Amino acid sequence: MQLTESHRHYWQKNLNITAVLMAVWFVVTFVVSYFARDLNFTFFGWPFSFWMASQGSLIIYVVIIWFYARYMNQLDQEHGVAEVEED
């Protein structure tokens, strides 16, 4: 099967957004945790390191999933490969 220019463009955008979101995931998961003791300030009444470990990272993971789903739905519609909803 030959890929058209539209397929290549779609795949490239998919890879780019995946790479960006994986970089955000890496920073939230590993970099913030690594420097947690150095992040010594209060955030919503709690130490920032505690807040990120207990709530912040989970919220960011949900935002990453939401953003990816929204972005890919728009990209699917743009390239004509969106799923058709059945009644």
WOMOPE-V736872 format. One line per field, one symbol per residue. ss: DSSP state (@ for helix, = for strand, . for the rest). psi: psi as a letter, one per 20 degrees, with the letter a starting at -180 (. if undefined). burial: # if it has 24 or more other C-alpha atoms within 12 Angstrom, else .. A space follows every 50 residues. Layout:
BEGIN
ss = ???
psi = ???
burial = ???
END
This chain:
BEGIN
ss = ....@@@@@@@@@@@@@@@@@@@@@@@@@@@@@@.......==..==@@@ @@@@@@@@@@@@@@@@@@@@@@@@@@@@.........
psi = ppprhggggghghghghggghhgggggggggghhjghhmmrpokjqpggg gghhgghgghgghgggggggghgggghhjkkqqppq.
burial = .........#..........#...#..#...#...............### .##..##......#...#...#..#............
END
